[in-house]
Amino acid sequence: MTSVGSAAGSIASGPVTQIAWVTADIDATEKYLSTGFGAGSWTRMNDIHFAPDAVTLRGEPADFTIHVSIVYVGDMQLEVIQPVTGTSIYSEFLEKNGPGLHHVCFDVEDMDAALAGVAELGLSVHQQGSMMGGAMDFAYVDGTSAGAPYIELARIGDDMKAIFASIKENSSKVAG
């Protein structure tokens, strides 16, 4: 098992389930990961809107839209995010750094306990929310002061697990 934290506190235990990039050109990033690293058929979800009642950015309501593309290579989920409108940690990252590795994700069973661990360690959550009526809760812990990308904590409900299983099955198909 992988742990995020220290002897003083723990935020999450592994495994890491996702590696994610932020890009200005989702097509180019998909192609690069498919050509060079064996990613199969991508599942693209355009114009995913996060409303102020479902997500916060540094504790304040946020309103943004992103394109997301997901594929599995083995059991590892690769995610590519392209900001479309509004301000988010994705648009801020792209503006500040250009395209690149944005976060890794740990699944957590208990989001409240994970967030208590974040607070205990004195770390900051920069973006937090829920999607699909609570099918998934997420929080992004800032790791930049330690030279790490964001760490996403995600509580994945049964409905979202079913969606990810379908995407994983589709990923084994040859992209064309």
Wavefront OBJ file of the C-alpha trace (Angstrom):
o trace
v 0.000 0.000 0.000
v 1.097 3.536 -0.714
v 0.590 6.211 1.925
v 0.325 9.953 1.539
v 1.288 11.653 4.779
v 3.715 10.939 7.561
v 3.882 9.255 10.921
v 2.043 12.294 12.307
v -0.919 11.739 9.991
v -2.113 10.025 6.892
v -4.337 11.330 4.154
v -4.779 8.297 1.916
v -3.494 4.806 1.308
v -2.922 3.690 -2.261
v -2.944 2.635 -4.798
v -2.551 5.600 -7.128
v -5.357 5.035 -9.623
v -4.935 7.894 -12.061
v -2.333 10.108 -13.710
v -3.667 13.310 -15.258
v -2.412 15.977 -17.615
v -3.797 19.433 -18.391
v -3.526 20.593 -21.979
v -4.688 23.258 -24.403
v -5.004 20.614 -27.162
v -6.742 17.450 -25.970
v -6.451 15.817 -29.411
v -2.660 16.230 -29.507
v -2.210 14.907 -25.961
v -4.414 11.864 -26.653
v -2.429 11.148 -29.814
v 0.909 11.455 -28.008
v -0.138 9.087 -25.211
v -1.680 6.627 -27.679
v 1.232 6.572 -30.113
v 4.025 6.485 -27.573
v 2.590 4.647 -24.628
v 0.018 2.120 -25.753
v -3.161 3.918 -24.767
v -6.090 2.378 -26.654
v -9.463 3.916 -27.372
v -10.121 7.152 -25.485
v -13.505 8.100 -24.037
v -14.051 11.828 -24.531
v -16.537 13.830 -22.483
v -16.860 17.364 -23.805
v -18.202 20.398 -21.997
v -18.445 19.023 -18.465
v -19.809 21.909 -16.434
v -19.005 22.344 -12.753
v -21.461 24.782 -11.174
v -20.872 26.963 -8.096
v -23.169 24.775 -5.974
v -20.987 21.710 -6.670
v -17.381 22.935 -6.573
v -15.153 25.413 -4.779
v -11.833 26.956 -5.719
v -9.847 27.913 -2.604
v -13.058 27.840 -0.575
v -15.102 30.058 -2.918
v -17.804 28.859 -5.339
v -16.376 28.136 -8.796
v -18.011 27.898 -12.203
v -16.104 26.300 -15.069
v -16.306 23.912 -18.004
v -13.718 21.348 -19.105
v -13.264 18.652 -21.721
v -12.088 15.330 -20.257
v -10.707 12.280 -22.004
v -9.985 9.000 -20.208
v -8.265 5.764 -21.171
v -6.834 2.852 -19.219
v -3.407 1.348 -19.737
v -3.639 -1.825 -17.686
v -5.252 -0.802 -14.410
v -3.942 2.773 -14.572
v -6.397 5.448 -15.636
v -4.908 8.217 -17.772
v -6.897 11.450 -17.856
v -6.451 14.481 -20.084
v -8.211 17.722 -19.135
v -8.653 20.759 -21.347
v -10.068 23.889 -19.683
v -12.822 25.513 -21.765
v -14.372 28.330 -19.704
v -14.115 29.782 -16.208
v -11.364 29.666 -13.606
v -10.237 26.362 -12.108
v -7.008 24.761 -10.959
v -6.784 23.407 -14.517
v -6.980 26.817 -16.238
v -4.621 28.342 -13.661
v -2.101 25.530 -14.170
v -2.220 25.878 -17.953
v -1.778 29.651 -17.758
v 1.121 29.443 -15.292
v 2.952 26.313 -16.504
v 1.695 25.450 -19.959
v 0.531 21.894 -20.647
v 1.846 19.092 -18.473
v 1.448 16.608 -15.657
v -1.167 18.013 -13.290
v -2.051 15.410 -10.670
v -2.107 11.847 -9.501
v -5.189 10.463 -7.806
v -5.670 8.306 -4.734
v -9.064 6.707 -4.143
v -10.359 7.221 -0.613
v -13.224 5.448 1.115
v -13.962 8.276 3.552
v -13.535 11.797 2.182
v -14.172 13.437 5.560
v -11.377 11.408 7.159
v -9.033 12.176 4.244
v -9.771 15.905 4.534
v -9.183 15.728 8.289
v -5.753 14.249 7.481
v -5.091 17.118 5.069
v -5.945 19.632 7.801
v -3.879 17.752 10.408
v -0.824 17.992 8.174
v -1.444 21.694 7.527
v -1.909 21.204 3.790
v -4.223 23.191 1.512
v -7.120 21.979 -0.599
v -7.285 24.209 -3.665
v -10.337 22.715 -5.386
v -13.067 20.501 -3.996
v -16.432 19.291 -5.159
v -18.872 16.642 -6.166
v -20.242 15.475 -9.486
v -23.184 13.499 -10.811
v -25.242 14.002 -7.674
v -22.554 12.633 -5.367
v -21.392 9.757 -7.580
v -17.900 11.147 -7.031
v -16.418 13.543 -4.479
v -12.994 15.040 -5.122
v -10.447 17.310 -3.478
v -7.129 18.553 -4.841
v -4.345 18.901 -2.286
v -1.648 21.394 -3.244
v 1.777 19.749 -3.368
v 3.673 22.468 -5.209
v 5.612 23.678 -2.151
v 7.034 20.146 -1.865
v 7.873 19.884 -5.559
v 4.923 17.579 -6.273
v 1.925 18.100 -8.519
v -1.544 18.260 -7.096
v -2.768 15.136 -5.353
v -6.409 14.370 -6.066
v -8.380 12.529 -3.426
v -11.464 10.866 -4.876
v -14.334 9.012 -3.277
v -15.790 6.965 -6.108
v -19.373 5.783 -5.689
v -20.895 2.708 -7.337
v -22.374 4.648 -10.285
v -19.015 6.197 -11.142
v -17.256 2.849 -10.674
v -19.616 1.405 -13.291
v -18.803 4.241 -15.702
v -15.064 3.738 -15.173
v -15.441 -0.039 -15.725
v -17.146 0.651 -19.053
v -14.391 3.102 -20.055
v -11.766 0.525 -19.080
v -13.440 -2.113 -21.261
v -13.596 0.346 -24.166
v -9.912 1.259 -23.659
v -8.769 -2.180 -24.733
v -10.090 -1.511 -28.219
v -7.544 -0.295 -30.719
v -7.866 3.428 -31.345
v -8.610 4.221 -34.917
l 1 2 3 4 5 6 7 8 9 10 11 12 13 14 15 16 17 18 19 20 21 22 23 24 25 26 27 28 29 30 31 32 33 34 35 36 37 38 39 40 41 42 43 44 45 46 47 48 49 50 51 52 53 54 55 56 57 58 59 60 61 62 63 64 65 66 67 68 69 70 71 72 73 74 75 76 77 78 79 80 81 82 83 84 85 86 87 88 89 90 91 92 93 94 95 96 97 98 99 100 101 102 103 104 105 106 107 108 109 110 111 112 113 114 115 116 117 118 119 120 121 122 123 124 125 126 127 128 129 130 131 132 133 134 135 136 137 138 139 140 141 142 143 144 145 146 147 148 149 150 151 152 153 154 155 156 157 158 159 160 161 162 163 164 165 166 167 168 169 170 171 172 173 174 175 176
